[in-house]
Amino acid sequence: MHATVDNALDPQTDALVGEWLTLTEATDRLGIKVNRTKQLLSERRLLAVRREGSPAIPAAFIKDGQVIKGLSGTLTLLSDAGFDDVETLRWLFTADDTLPGTPVEALSENRGTEVRRRAQALAF
């Protein structure tokens, strides 16, 4: 698990994310073994936070049996900008009229270039 999985999830961020998956559910959707899911988390290719005491992964991070394209790079950029995991989720799931939609929706729709550009700008 990533060290910051212990960040407290606030009700506002919880509501922004909406649908959550347990580690087992995420593993099933990805069609891989749980050890591989844990490896994706430790490599920051996927993000989990503690929710009701257990690791929870936003369902929006998995589409068609795969982690959405561009998520890993975006997670790295936000981490480099000093965002903790909860702040990262808040940023990814907050609507941005100029995108349009949320950054996670843009990633899911293969519009990741603009999302990563914005995330990179946060670091400066």
N, CA, C and O atoms as CSV, one atom per row, in Angstrom:
chain,resi,resn,atom,element,x,y,z
A,1,MET,N,N,0.837,-1.182,0.000
A,1,MET,CA,C,0.000,0.000,0.000
A,1,MET,C,C,0.882,1.246,0.000
A,1,MET,O,O,1.988,1.247,0.540
A,2,HIS,N,N,0.381,2.271,-0.599
A,2,HIS,CA,C,1.096,3.544,-0.590
A,2,HIS,C,C,1.010,4.135,0.806
A,2,HIS,O,O,-0.009,4.000,1.484
A,3,ALA,N,N,2.047,4.771,1.221
A,3,ALA,CA,C,2.142,5.267,2.595
A,3,ALA,C,C,0.999,6.202,2.977
A,3,ALA,O,O,0.600,6.236,4.141
A,4,THR,N,N,0.467,6.957,2.026
A,4,THR,CA,C,-0.550,7.938,2.371
A,4,THR,C,C,-1.966,7.367,2.327
A,4,THR,O,O,-2.938,8.122,2.352
A,5,VAL,N,N,-2.090,6.040,2.260
A,5,VAL,CA,C,-3.419,5.440,2.248
A,5,VAL,C,C,-4.166,5.750,3.555
A,5,VAL,O,O,-5.381,5.570,3.628
A,6,ASP,N,N,-3.444,6.212,4.584
A,6,ASP,CA,C,-4.060,6.519,5.867
A,6,ASP,C,C,-4.682,7.914,5.929
A,6,ASP,O,O,-5.281,8.270,6.943
A,7,ASN,N,N,-4.553,8.705,4.869
A,7,ASN,CA,C,-5.197,10.020,4.866
A,7,ASN,C,C,-6.683,9.856,5.141
A,7,ASN,O,O,-7.331,8.966,4.590
A,8,ALA,N,N,-7.214,10.712,5.989
A,8,ALA,CA,C,-8.633,10.647,6.316
A,8,ALA,C,C,-9.450,11.150,5.136
A,8,ALA,O,O,-9.201,12.231,4.601
A,9,LEU,N,N,-10.413,10.358,4.747
A,9,LEU,CA,C,-11.292,10.730,3.650
A,9,LEU,C,C,-12.441,11.552,4.207
A,9,LEU,O,O,-13.201,11.080,5.053
A,10,ASP,N,N,-12.564,12.777,3.732
A,10,ASP,CA,C,-13.633,13.648,4.215
A,10,ASP,C,C,-14.920,13.369,3.422
A,10,ASP,O,O,-14.860,12.887,2.290
A,11,PRO,N,N,-16.080,13.673,4.017
A,11,PRO,CA,C,-17.361,13.395,3.354
A,11,PRO,C,C,-17.508,14.073,1.990
A,11,PRO,O,O,-18.122,13.509,1.084
A,12,GLN,N,N,-16.956,15.270,1.839
A,12,GLN,CA,C,-17.075,15.991,0.561
A,12,GLN,C,C,-16.341,15.247,-0.558
A,12,GLN,O,O,-16.878,15.076,-1.653
A,13,THR,N,N,-15.122,14.811,-0.281
A,13,THR,CA,C,-14.358,14.077,-1.292
A,13,THR,C,C,-15.010,12.726,-1.563
A,13,THR,O,O,-15.089,12.289,-2.711
A,14,ASP,N,N,-15.474,12.068,-0.509
A,14,ASP,CA,C,-16.173,10.791,-0.651
A,14,ASP,C,C,-17.353,10.952,-1.616
A,14,ASP,O,O,-17.553,10.120,-2.501
A,15,ALA,N,N,-18.126,12.015,-1.442
A,15,ALA,CA,C,-19.288,12.266,-2.294
A,15,ALA,C,C,-18.879,12.603,-3.727
A,15,ALA,O,O,-19.547,12.189,-4.675
A,16,LEU,N,N,-17.784,13.354,-3.891
A,16,LEU,CA,C,-17.304,13.693,-5.236
A,16,LEU,C,C,-16.974,12.435,-6.030
A,16,LEU,O,O,-17.330,12.313,-7.202
A,17,VAL,N,N,-16.290,11.505,-5.378
A,17,VAL,CA,C,-15.865,10.279,-6.058
A,17,VAL,C,C,-17.069,9.428,-6.426
A,17,VAL,O,O,-17.137,8.882,-7.527
A,18,GLY,N,N,-18.015,9.316,-5.508
A,18,GLY,CA,C,-19.222,8.540,-5.803
A,18,GLY,C,C,-19.025,7.059,-5.592
A,18,GLY,O,O,-19.063,6.589,-4.455
A,19,GLU,N,N,-18.815,6.303,-6.671
A,19,GLU,CA,C,-18.707,4.844,-6.570
A,19,GLU,C,C,-17.293,4.412,-6.202
A,19,GLU,O,O,-16.311,4.818,-6.824
A,20,TRP,N,N,-17.224,3.582,-5.178
A,20,TRP,CA,C,-15.945,3.055,-4.685
A,20,TRP,C,C,-15.897,1.549,-4.867
A,20,TRP,O,O,-16.928,0.876,-4.891
A,21,LEU,N,N,-14.692,1.037,-4.993
A,21,LEU,CA,C,-14.470,-0.402,-5.085
A,21,LEU,C,C,-13.568,-0.850,-3.948
A,21,LEU,O,O,-12.641,-0.137,-3.563
A,22,THR,N,N,-13.841,-2.029,-3.416
A,22,THR,CA,C,-12.901,-2.631,-2.476
A,22,THR,C,C,-11.712,-3.141,-3.283
A,22,THR,O,O,-11.763,-3.185,-4.513
A,23,LEU,N,N,-10.663,-3.518,-2.603
A,23,LEU,CA,C,-9.496,-4.086,-3.266
A,23,LEU,C,C,-9.903,-5.314,-4.093
A,23,LEU,O,O,-9.451,-5.487,-5.225
A,24,THR,N,N,-10.755,-6.152,-3.518
A,24,THR,CA,C,-11.213,-7.361,-4.211
A,24,THR,C,C,-12.031,-7.014,-5.453
A,24,THR,O,O,-11.846,-7.617,-6.509
A,25,GLU,N,N,-12.938,-6.039,-5.326
A,25,GLU,CA,C,-13.764,-5.643,-6.477
A,25,GLU,C,C,-12.905,-5.059,-7.598
A,25,GLU,O,O,-13.120,-5.360,-8.772
A,26,ALA,N,N,-11.928,-4.220,-7.230
A,26,ALA,CA,C,-11.038,-3.636,-8.240
A,26,ALA,C,C,-10.234,-4.732,-8.928
A,26,ALA,O,O,-10.064,-4.714,-10.147
A,27,THR,N,N,-9.741,-5.683,-8.143
A,27,THR,CA,C,-8.976,-6.799,-8.681
A,27,THR,C,C,-9.819,-7.600,-9.674
A,27,THR,O,O,-9.343,-7.975,-10.746
A,28,ASP,N,N,-11.074,-7.857,-9.306
A,28,ASP,CA,C,-11.983,-8.595,-10.196
A,28,ASP,C,C,-12.233,-7.829,-11.490
A,28,ASP,O,O,-12.221,-8.414,-12.573
A,29,ARG,N,N,-12.458,-6.529,-11.380
A,29,ARG,CA,C,-12.723,-5.721,-12.588
A,29,ARG,C,C,-11.510,-5.678,-13.513
A,29,ARG,O,O,-11.650,-5.615,-14.734
A,30,LEU,N,N,-10.325,-5.712,-12.919
A,30,LEU,CA,C,-9.099,-5.691,-13.712
A,30,LEU,C,C,-8.735,-7.080,-14.234
A,30,LEU,O,O,-7.926,-7.207,-15.152
A,31,GLY,N,N,-9.325,-8.112,-13.655
A,31,GLY,CA,C,-9.033,-9.475,-14.089
A,31,GLY,C,C,-7.619,-9.916,-13.754
A,31,GLY,O,O,-6.990,-10.656,-14.511
A,32,ILE,N,N,-7.128,-9.454,-12.610
A,32,ILE,CA,C,-5.767,-9.788,-12.191
A,32,ILE,C,C,-5.801,-10.351,-10.772
A,32,ILE,O,O,-6.862,-10.432,-10.153
A,33,LYS,N,N,-4.646,-10.734,-10.268
A,33,LYS,CA,C,-4.551,-11.234,-8.892
A,33,LYS,C,C,-4.393,-10.060,-7.933
A,33,LYS,O,O,-3.891,-9.003,-8.317
A,34,VAL,N,N,-4.821,-10.244,-6.685
A,34,VAL,CA,C,-4.785,-9.168,-5.694
A,34,VAL,C,C,-3.362,-8.644,-5.483
A,34,VAL,O,O,-3.179,-7.451,-5.240
A,35,ASN,N,N,-2.356,-9.512,-5.573
A,35,ASN,CA,C,-0.972,-9.042,-5.420
A,35,ASN,C,C,-0.601,-8.043,-6.513
A,35,ASN,O,O,0.147,-7.099,-6.261
A,36,ARG,N,N,-1.122,-8.247,-7.726
A,36,ARG,CA,C,-0.853,-7.313,-8.824
A,36,ARG,C,C,-1.555,-5.975,-8.567
A,36,ARG,O,O,-1.004,-4.916,-8.867
A,37,THR,N,N,-2.763,-6.026,-8.017
A,37,THR,CA,C,-3.468,-4.790,-7.677
A,37,THR,C,C,-2.668,-4.013,-6.636
A,37,THR,O,O,-2.515,-2.796,-6.746
A,38,LYS,N,N,-2.160,-4.715,-5.631
A,38,LYS,CA,C,-1.344,-4.058,-4.607
A,38,LYS,C,C,-0.081,-3.468,-5.212
A,38,LYS,O,O,0.375,-2.404,-4.794
A,39,GLN,N,N,0.483,-4.158,-6.195
A,39,GLN,CA,C,1.672,-3.636,-6.882
A,39,GLN,C,C,1.325,-2.349,-7.641
A,39,GLN,O,O,2.095,-1.389,-7.616
A,40,LEU,N,N,0.169,-2.326,-8.317
A,40,LEU,CA,C,-0.264,-1.108,-9.022
A,40,LEU,C,C,-0.398,0.056,-8.045
A,40,LEU,O,O,-0.054,1.193,-8.369
A,41,LEU,N,N,-0.902,-0.237,-6.848
A,41,LEU,CA,C,-1.038,0.804,-5.827
A,41,LEU,C,C,0.335,1.283,-5.362
A,41,LEU,O,O,0.563,2.487,-5.242
A,42,SER,N,N,1.237,0.362,-5.102
A,42,SER,CA,C,2.562,0.758,-4.598
A,42,SER,C,C,3.360,1.504,-5.664
A,42,SER,O,O,4.212,2.329,-5.334
A,43,GLU,N,N,3.091,1.221,-6.938
A,43,GLU,CA,C,3.767,1.915,-8.048
A,43,GLU,C,C,3.080,3.225,-8.430
A,43,GLU,O,O,3.516,3.910,-9.355
A,44,ARG,N,N,2.016,3.570,-7.726
A,44,ARG,CA,C,1.221,4.780,-8.003
A,44,ARG,C,C,0.611,4.767,-9.396
A,44,ARG,O,O,0.434,5.816,-10.016
A,45,ARG,N,N,0.291,3.573,-9.882
A,45,ARG,CA,C,-0.427,3.473,-11.148
A,45,ARG,C,C,-1.921,3.440,-10.879
A,45,ARG,O,O,-2.740,3.547,-11.792
A,46,LEU,N,N,-2.258,3.288,-9.595
A,46,LEU,CA,C,-3.627,3.256,-9.109
A,46,LEU,C,C,-3.597,3.877,-7.723
A,46,LEU,O,O,-2.553,3.867,-7.071
A,47,LEU,N,N,-4.707,4.412,-7.261
A,47,LEU,CA,C,-4.748,5.106,-5.980
A,47,LEU,C,C,-5.881,4.564,-5.120
A,47,LEU,O,O,-7.006,4.374,-5.583
A,48,ALA,N,N,-5.551,4.322,-3.858
A,48,ALA,CA,C,-6.555,3.901,-2.880
A,48,ALA,C,C,-6.415,4.773,-1.645
A,48,ALA,O,O,-5.322,5.230,-1.312
A,49,VAL,N,N,-7.532,4.996,-0.973
A,49,VAL,CA,C,-7.527,5.689,0.319
A,49,VAL,C,C,-8.328,4.840,1.293
A,49,VAL,O,O,-9.113,3.985,0.883
A,50,ARG,N,N,-8.129,5.080,2.576
A,50,ARG,CA,C,-8.904,4.344,3.574
A,50,ARG,C,C,-10.303,4.941,3.639
A,50,ARG,O,O,-10.490,6.148,3.788
A,51,ARG,N,N,-11.272,4.051,3.523
A,51,ARG,CA,C,-12.680,4.440,3.594
A,51,ARG,C,C,-13.357,3.409,4.477
A,51,ARG,O,O,-13.380,2.219,4.164
A,52,GLU,N,N,-13.906,3.881,5.581
A,52,GLU,CA,C,-14.517,2.986,6.552
A,52,GLU,C,C,-13.536,1.893,6.977
A,52,GLU,O,O,-13.915,0.737,7.169
A,53,GLY,N,N,-12.261,2.286,7.120
A,53,GLY,CA,C,-11.238,1.394,7.639
A,53,GLY,C,C,-10.544,0.494,6.640
A,53,GLY,O,O,-9.559,-0.159,6.986
A,54,SER,N,N,-11.026,0.440,5.415
A,54,SER,CA,C,-10.430,-0.443,4.406
A,54,SER,C,C,-10.000,0.354,3.181
A,54,SER,O,O,-10.561,1.415,2.905
A,55,PRO,N,N,-9.004,-0.149,2.439
A,55,PRO,CA,C,-8.614,0.535,1.204
A,55,PRO,C,C,-9.774,0.557,0.207
A,55,PRO,O,O,-10.449,-0.450,-0.005
A,56,ALA,N,N,-9.986,1.707,-0.388
A,56,ALA,CA,C,-11.040,1.861,-1.389
A,56,ALA,C,C,-10.459,2.561,-2.612
A,56,ALA,O,O,-9.659,3.489,-2.494
A,57,ILE,N,N,-10.871,2.103,-3.778
A,57,ILE,CA,C,-10.378,2.621,-5.058
A,57,ILE,C,C,-11.573,3.189,-5.809
A,57,ILE,O,O,-12.602,2.522,-5.921
A,58,PRO,N,N,-11.457,4.426,-6.331
A,58,PRO,CA,C,-12.567,4.968,-7.120
A,58,PRO,C,C,-12.871,4.083,-8.331
A,58,PRO,O,O,-11.965,3.727,-9.085
A,59,ALA,N,N,-14.140,3.730,-8.513
A,59,ALA,CA,C,-14.544,2.888,-9.641
A,59,ALA,C,C,-14.202,3.554,-10.976
A,59,ALA,O,O,-13.941,2.864,-11.961
A,60,ALA,N,N,-14.200,4.870,-11.014
A,60,ALA,CA,C,-13.918,5.601,-12.259
A,60,ALA,C,C,-12.493,5.373,-12.765
A,60,ALA,O,O,-12.198,5.658,-13.926
A,61,PHE,N,N,-11.611,4.865,-11.908
A,61,PHE,CA,C,-10.225,4.616,-12.314
A,61,PHE,C,C,-10.086,3.372,-13.182
A,61,PHE,O,O,-9.032,3.142,-13.775
A,62,ILE,N,N,-11.148,2.567,-13.259
A,62,ILE,CA,C,-11.093,1.323,-14.027
A,62,ILE,C,C,-12.197,1.351,-15.071
A,62,ILE,O,O,-13.371,1.541,-14.756
A,63,LYS,N,N,-11.795,1.156,-16.322
A,63,LYS,CA,C,-12.757,1.173,-17.430
A,63,LYS,C,C,-12.400,0.039,-18.382
A,63,LYS,O,O,-11.238,-0.137,-18.748
A,64,ASP,N,N,-13.393,-0.712,-18.770
A,64,ASP,CA,C,-13.191,-1.824,-19.711
A,64,ASP,C,C,-12.079,-2.771,-19.262
A,64,ASP,O,O,-11.284,-3.242,-20.075
A,65,GLY,N,N,-12.036,-3.043,-17.958
A,65,GLY,CA,C,-11.084,-4.006,-17.433
A,65,GLY,C,C,-9.653,-3.511,-17.313
A,65,GLY,O,O,-8.737,-4.308,-17.109
A,66,GLN,N,N,-9.449,-2.205,-17.438
A,66,GLN,CA,C,-8.098,-1.647,-17.337
A,66,GLN,C,C,-8.113,-0.341,-16.552
A,66,GLN,O,O,-9.138,0.334,-16.458
A,67,VAL,N,N,-6.944,0.003,-15.984
A,67,VAL,CA,C,-6.784,1.315,-15.360
A,67,VAL,C,C,-6.849,2.339,-16.486
A,67,VAL,O,O,-6.224,2.157,-17.531
A,68,ILE,N,N,-7.608,3.423,-16.275
A,68,ILE,CA,C,-7.770,4.411,-17.352
A,68,ILE,C,C,-6.421,4.986,-17.772
A,68,ILE,O,O,-5.536,5.234,-16.953
A,69,LYS,N,N,-6.306,5.184,-19.068
A,69,LYS,CA,C,-5.078,5.697,-19.668
A,69,LYS,C,C,-4.754,7.080,-19.109
A,69,LYS,O,O,-5.625,7.944,-19.008
A,70,GLY,N,N,-3.509,7.270,-18.755
A,70,GLY,CA,C,-3.060,8.578,-18.284
A,70,GLY,C,C,-3.177,8.782,-16.784
A,70,GLY,O,O,-2.688,9.782,-16.258
A,71,LEU,N,N,-3.826,7.840,-16.078
A,71,LEU,CA,C,-3.987,8.027,-14.630
A,71,LEU,C,C,-2.643,8.033,-13.920
A,71,LEU,O,O,-2.384,8.901,-13.086
A,72,SER,N,N,-1.798,7.086,-14.242
A,72,SER,CA,C,-0.504,6.964,-13.566
A,72,SER,C,C,0.321,8.247,-13.670
A,72,SER,O,O,0.833,8.744,-12.667
A,73,GLY,N,N,0.445,8.773,-14.875
A,73,GLY,CA,C,1.222,9.995,-15.082
A,73,GLY,C,C,0.614,11.182,-14.352
A,73,GLY,O,O,1.332,12.026,-13.815
A,74,THR,N,N,-0.709,11.242,-14.336
A,74,THR,CA,C,-1.396,12.332,-13.640
A,74,THR,C,C,-1.181,12.217,-12.131
A,74,THR,O,O,-0.953,13.224,-11.461
A,75,LEU,N,N,-1.254,10.994,-11.592
A,75,LEU,CA,C,-1.001,10.789,-10.163
A,75,LEU,C,C,0.412,11.241,-9.797
A,75,LEU,O,O,0.622,11.866,-8.757
A,76,THR,N,N,1.372,10.923,-10.654
A,76,THR,CA,C,2.759,11.328,-10.402
A,76,THR,C,C,2.892,12.845,-10.410
A,76,THR,O,O,3.532,13.417,-9.527
A,77,LEU,N,N,2.293,13.496,-11.400
A,77,LEU,CA,C,2.373,14.958,-11.493
A,77,LEU,C,C,1.759,15.629,-10.263
A,77,LEU,O,O,2.324,16.581,-9.725
A,78,LEU,N,N,0.608,15.132,-9.822
A,78,LEU,CA,C,-0.051,15.734,-8.659
A,78,LEU,C,C,0.766,15.487,-7.389
A,78,LEU,O,O,0.856,16.361,-6.526
A,79,SER,N,N,1.350,14.314,-7.277
A,79,SER,CA,C,2.212,14.015,-6.132
A,79,SER,C,C,3.422,14.948,-6.131
A,79,SER,O,O,3.808,15.476,-5.088
A,80,ASP,N,N,4.010,15.144,-7.299
A,80,ASP,CA,C,5.161,16.052,-7.427
A,80,ASP,C,C,4.778,17.489,-7.078
A,80,ASP,O,O,5.618,18.270,-6.631
A,81,ALA,N,N,3.499,17.833,-7.284
A,81,ALA,CA,C,3.009,19.174,-6.964
A,81,ALA,C,C,2.684,19.312,-5.471
A,81,ALA,O,O,2.269,20.378,-5.016
A,82,GLY,N,N,2.878,18.220,-4.713
A,82,GLY,CA,C,2.674,18.281,-3.275
A,82,GLY,C,C,1.290,17.849,-2.807
A,82,GLY,O,O,0.958,18.010,-1.633
A,83,PHE,N,N,0.487,17.306,-3.703
A,83,PHE,CA,C,-0.850,16.863,-3.338
A,83,PHE,C,C,-0.772,15.543,-2.585
A,83,PHE,O,O,-0.034,14.641,-2.982
A,84,ASP,N,N,-1.544,15.425,-1.482
A,84,ASP,CA,C,-1.660,14.117,-0.839
A,84,ASP,C,C,-2.760,13.353,-1.580
A,84,ASP,O,O,-3.360,13.884,-2.515
A,85,ASP,N,N,-3.025,12.128,-1.173
A,85,ASP,CA,C,-3.971,11.295,-1.913
A,85,ASP,C,C,-5.390,11.851,-1.911
A,85,ASP,O,O,-6.079,11.790,-2.930
A,86,VAL,N,N,-5.833,12.390,-0.784
A,86,VAL,CA,C,-7.190,12.942,-0.718
A,86,VAL,C,C,-7.287,14.199,-1.584
A,86,VAL,O,O,-8.276,14.384,-2.293
A,87,GLU,N,N,-6.275,15.058,-1.534
A,87,GLU,CA,C,-6.262,16.256,-2.393
A,87,GLU,C,C,-6.239,15.852,-3.867
A,87,GLU,O,O,-6.875,16.498,-4.700
A,88,THR,N,N,-5.514,14.794,-4.187
A,88,THR,CA,C,-5.464,14.286,-5.559
A,88,THR,C,C,-6.850,13.855,-6.014
A,88,THR,O,O,-7.285,14.200,-7.113
A,89,LEU,N,N,-7.545,13.098,-5.164
A,89,LEU,CA,C,-8.907,12.676,-5.515
A,89,LEU,C,C,-9.820,13.877,-5.706
A,89,LEU,O,O,-10.606,13.923,-6.652
A,90,ARG,N,N,-9.714,14.853,-4.805
A,90,ARG,CA,C,-10.555,16.047,-4.899
A,90,ARG,C,C,-10.307,16.749,-6.239
A,90,ARG,O,O,-11.255,17.169,-6.901
A,91,TRP,N,N,-9.046,16.876,-6.637
A,91,TRP,CA,C,-8.702,17.548,-7.894
A,91,TRP,C,C,-9.251,16.746,-9.086
A,91,TRP,O,O,-9.839,17.314,-10.006
A,92,LEU,N,N,-9.053,15.434,-9.059
A,92,LEU,CA,C,-9.476,14.592,-10.180
A,92,LEU,C,C,-10.993,14.543,-10.362
A,92,LEU,O,O,-11.481,14.376,-11.480
A,93,PHE,N,N,-11.738,14.688,-9.265
A,93,PHE,CA,C,-13.189,14.524,-9.323
A,93,PHE,C,C,-13.957,15.840,-9.214
A,93,PHE,O,O,-15.183,15.822,-9.100
A,94,THR,N,N,-13.267,16.979,-9.247
A,94,THR,CA,C,-13.946,18.271,-9.202
A,94,THR,C,C,-14.152,18.778,-10.627
A,94,THR,O,O,-13.212,18.840,-11.420
A,95,ALA,N,N,-15.391,19.138,-10.937
A,95,ALA,CA,C,-15.741,19.603,-12.284
A,95,ALA,C,C,-14.966,20.872,-12.633
A,95,ALA,O,O,-14.771,21.756,-11.799
A,96,ASP,N,N,-14.538,20.933,-13.877
A,96,ASP,CA,C,-13.823,22.080,-14.414
A,96,ASP,C,C,-14.502,22.451,-15.726
A,96,ASP,O,O,-14.392,21.734,-16.721
A,97,ASP,N,N,-15.209,23.586,-15.716
A,97,ASP,CA,C,-15.982,24.000,-16.889
A,97,ASP,C,C,-15.119,24.169,-18.134
A,97,ASP,O,O,-15.621,24.055,-19.252
A,98,THR,N,N,-13.835,24.436,-17.955
A,98,THR,CA,C,-12.976,24.650,-19.114
A,98,THR,C,C,-12.503,23.339,-19.738
A,98,THR,O,O,-11.954,23.347,-20.840
A,99,LEU,N,N,-12.706,22.221,-19.056
A,99,LEU,CA,C,-12.238,20.943,-19.635
A,99,LEU,C,C,-13.140,20.414,-20.754
A,99,LEU,O,O,-12.543,20.065,-21.772
A,100,PRO,N,N,-14.392,20.299,-20.746
A,100,PRO,CA,C,-15.352,20.360,-19.645
A,100,PRO,C,C,-15.427,19.022,-18.913
A,100,PRO,O,O,-14.888,18.012,-19.367
A,101,GLY,N,N,-16.110,19.045,-17.770
A,101,GLY,CA,C,-16.240,17.849,-16.944
A,101,GLY,C,C,-15.158,17.797,-15.883
A,101,GLY,O,O,-14.529,18.809,-15.572
A,102,THR,N,N,-14.949,16.624,-15.334
A,102,THR,CA,C,-13.904,16.454,-14.324
A,102,THR,C,C,-12.645,15.926,-14.996
A,102,THR,O,O,-12.724,15.319,-16.064
A,103,PRO,N,N,-11.477,16.149,-14.381
A,103,PRO,CA,C,-10.252,15.584,-14.947
A,103,PRO,C,C,-10.326,14.063,-15.130
A,103,PRO,O,O,-9.814,13.538,-16.119
A,104,VAL,N,N,-10.956,13.353,-14.189
A,104,VAL,CA,C,-11.031,11.891,-14.330
A,104,VAL,C,C,-11.920,11.499,-15.520
A,104,VAL,O,O,-11.647,10.503,-16.190
A,105,GLU,N,N,-12.970,12.267,-15.785
A,105,GLU,CA,C,-13.793,12.004,-16.974
A,105,GLU,C,C,-12.982,12.249,-18.243
A,105,GLU,O,O,-13.070,11.480,-19.200
A,106,ALA,N,N,-12.199,13.312,-18.248
A,106,ALA,CA,C,-11.367,13.617,-19.414
A,106,ALA,C,C,-10.356,12.493,-19.660
A,106,ALA,O,O,-10.138,12.095,-20.805
A,107,LEU,N,N,-9.741,11.984,-18.596
A,107,LEU,CA,C,-8.810,10.865,-18.753
A,107,LEU,C,C,-9.538,9.652,-19.330
A,107,LEU,O,O,-9.031,8.983,-20.230
A,108,SER,N,N,-10.722,9.380,-18.806
A,108,SER,CA,C,-11.509,8.232,-19.243
A,108,SER,C,C,-11.909,8.338,-20.716
A,108,SER,O,O,-12.085,7.329,-21.399
A,109,GLU,N,N,-12.049,9.573,-21.189
A,109,GLU,CA,C,-12.445,9.834,-22.582
A,109,GLU,C,C,-11.232,10.072,-23.477
A,109,GLU,O,O,-11.367,10.589,-24.585
A,110,ASN,N,N,-10.046,9.695,-22.995
A,110,ASN,CA,C,-8.810,9.819,-23.764
A,110,ASN,C,C,-8.453,11.273,-24.084
A,110,ASN,O,O,-7.899,11.572,-25.141
A,111,ARG,N,N,-8.784,12.169,-23.148
A,111,ARG,CA,C,-8.415,13.585,-23.287
A,111,ARG,C,C,-7.394,13.935,-22.211
A,111,ARG,O,O,-7.484,14.983,-21.573
A,112,GLY,N,N,-6.435,13.056,-22.021
A,112,GLY,CA,C,-5.479,13.185,-20.935
A,112,GLY,C,C,-4.420,14.252,-21.107
A,112,GLY,O,O,-3.871,14.733,-20.116
A,113,THR,N,N,-4.121,14.633,-22.322
A,113,THR,CA,C,-3.062,15.623,-22.546
A,113,THR,C,C,-3.363,16.919,-21.802
A,113,THR,O,O,-2.491,17.468,-21.128
A,114,GLU,N,N,-4.579,17.402,-21.923
A,114,GLU,CA,C,-4.957,18.651,-21.252
A,114,GLU,C,C,-4.968,18.476,-19.740
A,114,GLU,O,O,-4.581,19.392,-19.014
A,115,VAL,N,N,-5.403,17.324,-19.254
A,115,VAL,CA,C,-5.416,17.053,-17.814
A,115,VAL,C,C,-3.981,17.086,-17.270
A,115,VAL,O,O,-3.719,17.719,-16.248
A,116,ARG,N,N,-3.066,16.412,-17.948
A,116,ARG,CA,C,-1.677,16.377,-17.481
A,116,ARG,C,C,-1.033,17.763,-17.566
A,116,ARG,O,O,-0.226,18.125,-16.709
A,117,ARG,N,N,-1.383,18.529,-18.583
A,117,ARG,CA,C,-0.844,19.894,-18.701
A,117,ARG,C,C,-1.262,20.722,-17.491
A,117,ARG,O,O,-0.459,21.460,-16.920
A,118,ARG,N,N,-2.525,20.588,-17.112
A,118,ARG,CA,C,-3.030,21.349,-15.937
A,118,ARG,C,C,-2.378,20.860,-14.653
A,118,ARG,O,O,-2.014,21.664,-13.794
A,119,ALA,N,N,-2.229,19.541,-14.515
A,119,ALA,CA,C,-1.600,18.990,-13.316
A,119,ALA,C,C,-0.145,19.442,-13.234
A,119,ALA,O,O,0.351,19.752,-12.151
A,120,GLN,N,N,0.532,19.480,-14.363
A,120,GLN,CA,C,1.930,19.907,-14.392
A,120,GLN,C,C,2.055,21.378,-13.988
A,120,GLN,O,O,3.003,21.755,-13.299
A,121,ALA,N,N,1.113,22.196,-14.411
A,121,ALA,CA,C,1.131,23.623,-14.082
A,121,ALA,C,C,0.994,23.867,-12.582
A,121,ALA,O,O,1.457,24.890,-12.076
A,122,LEU,N,N,0.366,22.939,-11.872
A,122,LEU,CA,C,0.186,23.095,-10.427
A,122,LEU,C,C,1.512,23.036,-9.675
A,122,LEU,O,O,1.630,23.565,-8.570
A,123,ALA,N,N,2.494,22.397,-10.272
A,123,ALA,CA,C,3.787,22.218,-9.606
A,123,ALA,C,C,4.638,23.479,-9.640
A,123,ALA,O,O,5.658,23.556,-8.956
A,124,PHE,N,N,4.227,24.470,-10.430
A,124,PHE,CA,C,5.055,25.683,-10.572
A,124,PHE,C,C,4.429,26.909,-9.968
A,124,PHE,O,O,5.016,27.990,-10.017
